[in-house]
Every structure is written in C-alpha cells, then in structure tokens.
Amino acid sequence: QKLADTLKIELEKRTNGQFAAETKGRELCAGLSKETEKIIAIRNFVVKNIRLTGPSHTELPLKYLTAADRVLADGYGNSADQAILMKTMLTAAAVSLTNICAKRNLIMLLNT
C-alpha cells in the first residue's frame, strides 16, 4: 500500500497544474462529445507527436518521472511519461479515468 500511495503522490505532482498539456487536451477534444472519441484523439496525438525514448520507467526511481508539460514541450519520453501526458490531457478534456497502463507502444486507458 505504501508504494501505491507514493506512486499516486508522484503522479499527481506531474499531472496537476500542467497548463500547456491541459490546454492541448481541451483543444484536441473541442467538438467531441463521446469519451471514446476524446480518448482516440488524444492517444493518436501522443503516438504521432511524442517519441518513445529513454530507459524504461521500471529502471528509474519515481523522482525521474517527467511532468506532462515537459513531455509535451520536449516531444519525447518513456512510456510512463507518455501516460502522464495522456492522463493530464484526458482529465482536462473531461474524461474520467482511474488508471492508465502504458507499455512500449501500447497505451491502455481504463475508464471509471
């Protein structure tokens, strides 16, 4: 339980208050009403524009997770960084999520 709590805190630090990523998420979903459409639009943006790179998130301490705005600005990150960006953008686009699971080029989003 302690690891889960620590992970939640670290993820919240990197997803909350990320103005650029939130703005981009709302922009990408403007005019879309269904959650599935929003998920697809944001996933497609991330897959096309955020290059997967770096060591796996399992090889690094949690302190090396990257904030969503930084991932968006840099245009690259590991799978955890991509998931952080997607969660930030989806939350801003009013998609309710409980979990994001990221592995290599596959990113799965689990709705509440």
C-alpha positions in Angstrom: 0.0 0.0 0.0 2.9 2.4 0.8 4.3 2.0 -2.8 0.8 2.7 -4.3 0.4 5.8 -2.1 3.9 7.1 -3.1 3.2 6.4 -6.8 -0.1 8.3 -6.6 1.6 11.3 -5.0 4.4 11.4 -7.6 1.9 11.1 -10.5 -0.3 13.9 -9.1 2.8 16.1 -8.9 3.4 15.6 -12.6 -0.3 15.8 -13.8 -1.8 18.6 -11.8 -1.4 22.2 -12.8 0.1 21.4 -16.2 -1.3 24.3 -18.2 0.1 23.6 -21.7 -0.9 19.9 -21.6 -4.4 20.7 -20.2 -4.9 23.3 -22.9 -3.7 20.9 -25.7 -6.1 18.2 -24.4 -9.1 20.6 -24.5 -8.0 21.8 -27.9 -7.8 18.3 -29.3 -11.2 17.4 -28.0 -13.1 20.5 -29.0 -16.3 19.5 -30.6 -16.0 15.9 -29.5 -18.8 14.6 -27.1 -18.1 10.9 -26.6 -15.4 9.8 -24.2 -14.2 7.2 -26.7 -13.7 9.9 -29.4 -11.6 12.0 -26.9 -9.5 9.0 -25.9 -8.7 8.2 -29.5 -7.9 11.8 -30.4 -5.5 12.2 -27.5 -4.0 8.8 -28.0 -3.4 9.5 -31.7 -1.8 12.8 -30.9 0.6 11.3 -28.3 1.5 8.3 -30.6 2.2 10.7 -33.5 4.0 13.5 -31.6 5.6 12.1 -28.5 8.6 9.9 -29.4 9.1 6.9 -27.1 12.7 7.1 -25.8 14.8 6.7 -22.7 15.2 4.0 -20.1 12.0 2.2 -19.1 10.2 3.7 -16.1 10.8 0.5 -14.3 14.6 1.1 -14.4 14.4 4.6 -12.8 13.4 5.9 -9.4 10.0 7.6 -9.3 11.6 11.0 -8.9 12.6 10.8 -12.6 9.0 10.7 -13.9 8.5 13.7 -16.1 5.8 16.4 -15.8 3.2 16.5 -18.5 4.1 20.0 -19.8 7.8 19.0 -20.1 6.9 15.8 -22.1 4.7 17.9 -24.4 7.4 20.6 -24.9 10.2 18.1 -25.4 8.3 15.8 -27.7 9.6 12.6 -26.2 9.5 10.4 -23.0 9.3 6.9 -21.8 6.0 5.0 -21.6 5.3 6.4 -18.1 5.9 10.0 -19.3 3.5 9.4 -22.2 0.9 8.0 -19.8 1.3 11.1 -17.6 0.8 13.4 -20.5 -2.3 11.4 -21.7 -3.8 11.4 -18.2 -3.3 15.2 -17.9 -4.9 15.8 -21.3 -7.8 13.4 -20.8 -8.6 14.8 -17.4 -8.7 18.3 -18.9 -11.0 17.1 -21.7 -13.4 15.8 -19.0 -12.7 12.1 -19.4 -12.8 10.3 -16.1 -10.0 7.8 -15.6 -8.9 5.6 -12.8 -5.8 4.1 -14.3 -3.5 4.4 -17.2 -1.4 1.5 -18.1 1.5 2.1 -20.5 3.8 -0.5 -22.1 6.1 0.3 -25.0 3.9 1.5 -27.9 0.7 0.2 -26.3 -1.2 2.6 -24.0 -4.4 1.4 -22.4 -6.8 3.7 -20.7 -9.2 2.3 -18.1 -12.4 4.3 -17.6 -14.2 4.5 -14.2 
